[in-house]
Amino acid sequence: MQVHVRVTGLLTEYFPAGKEVLTVSLSKPLTVKEILQQIQVNHQLVMTVVVNGQRRDLSYKPADNAEIVLISPLAGG
């Protein structure tokens, strides 16, 4: 099982340079929050989660090959 995690904003700092999408292999279905823990992303930095084009919360368990988009809060002022 695998999911594809795409990030925006400040969250890009957690991903390898030049990568916008990280494919994560899972041994079993996990919640979005558990996936974030596995890839070492602080869930408190995530403002919105979108899975396959639909807004979801951190307790949602995405299906195999799902695309998860993590949107961080806007920064600046």
C-alpha positions in Angstrom: 0.0 0.0 0.0 1.2 3.5 -0.7 0.1 7.1 -0.7 1.5 10.2 -2.4 2.0 13.2 -0.1 2.2 16.7 -1.7 3.0 19.7 0.3 2.7 23.5 0.0 4.2 26.5 1.9 6.3 26.0 4.9 5.9 22.2 4.8 8.2 22.0 1.8 11.1 22.3 4.3 10.4 18.7 5.5 10.8 17.2 2.1 14.0 16.4 0.1 15.3 19.4 -2.0 13.4 19.8 -5.2 10.6 17.3 -4.3 7.0 18.4 -4.1 5.6 14.8 -3.8 6.7 12.1 -1.5 5.5 8.5 -2.1 5.1 6.7 1.3 4.9 3.0 1.5 2.5 1.7 4.3 2.2 -1.8 5.7 -1.4 -1.2 6.6 -4.0 1.6 6.3 -3.1 4.6 8.6 -4.7 7.8 9.4 -3.4 11.0 7.9 -2.0 11.9 11.4 -0.2 8.6 11.6 1.3 9.1 8.1 2.5 12.5 9.1 4.2 10.9 12.2 5.8 8.3 10.0 7.3 10.9 7.7 8.2 13.2 10.7 6.0 16.1 9.8 4.4 18.0 12.8 0.7 17.8 12.3 0.3 21.1 14.0 1.9 22.8 11.0 -0.9 21.5 8.7 -3.9 23.8 8.3 -5.8 21.8 5.7 -5.7 18.2 4.4 -7.1 17.3 1.0 -7.3 13.7 -0.1 -8.1 13.0 -3.7 -9.6 16.5 -4.0 -11.8 16.3 -0.9 -11.1 18.1 2.4 -10.5 15.6 5.2 -9.4 15.7 8.8 -6.3 14.1 10.4 -8.3 11.0 11.5 -9.2 10.0 7.9 -7.6 6.8 6.5 -6.8 7.3 2.8 -7.1 4.4 0.3 -4.2 2.9 -1.6 -2.6 5.3 -4.1 -4.4 8.3 -2.6 -3.0 11.7 -3.2 -2.8 13.7 0.1 -2.2 17.4 -0.2 -1.0 19.2 3.0 -1.6 22.9 3.2 0.2 25.0 5.8 -1.1 28.3 7.2 -0.1 31.3 5.2 2.9 33.2 6.6 3.9 36.8 6.3 2.4 40.0 7.2 
